[in-house]
Amino acid sequence: MTHDPNCLFCKIVAGLIPCKKVHEDEDILAFHDIHPWAPVHFLIIPKIHIASLAQVGPEHATLLGRIMTLAPRLALQEGCNPYPQGGFRLLSNTGAEGGQEVHHLHFHVMGGPRPWHRG
């Protein structure tokens, strides 16, 4: 399934729910988290519906590679300080025990001056 009509993030991708976009191309959408944990906090998602990192297969390698190379550029663009004194956290919660709340693969990019340290 490329889209789940009941998925919050699929609805954002479809434009049914507004978001504050950071980046968009034909395969990837990045947008600000509505409940930020850090001065910089946005999500990067694939536009196709993949429920979690546990469902990623070899066919997704190129897409995930693009997400991983996009994250550092967007982190700087959104206000994270440069490496090595600056930096950011990249996090993907997977499954109930991993703290995943929205079952659409997503990566949190969080950074900025501390003390925003959480979990």
Stockholm file with secondary structure:
# STOCKHOLM 1.0

chainA/1-119         MTHDPNCLFCKIVAGLIPCKKVHEDEDILAFHDIHPWAPVHFLIIPKIHIASLAQVGPEHATLLGRIMTLAPRLALQEGCNPYPQGGFRLLSNTGAEGGQEVHHLHFHVMGGPRPWHRG
#=GR chainA/1-119 SS CCCCTTCHHHHHHTTSSCCCEEEECSSEEEEECSSCSSSEEEEEEESSCCCCGGGCCGGGHHHHHHHHHHHHHHHHHTTCCCTTTSCEEEECCCSTTTTCCSSSCCEEEEESSSSCCCC
#=GC SS_cons         CCCCTTCHHHHHHTTSSCCCEEEECSSEEEEECSSCSSSEEEEEEESSCCCCGGGCCGGGHHHHHHHHHHHHHHHHHTTCCCTTTSCEEEECCCSTTTTCCSSSCCEEEEESSSSCCCC
//
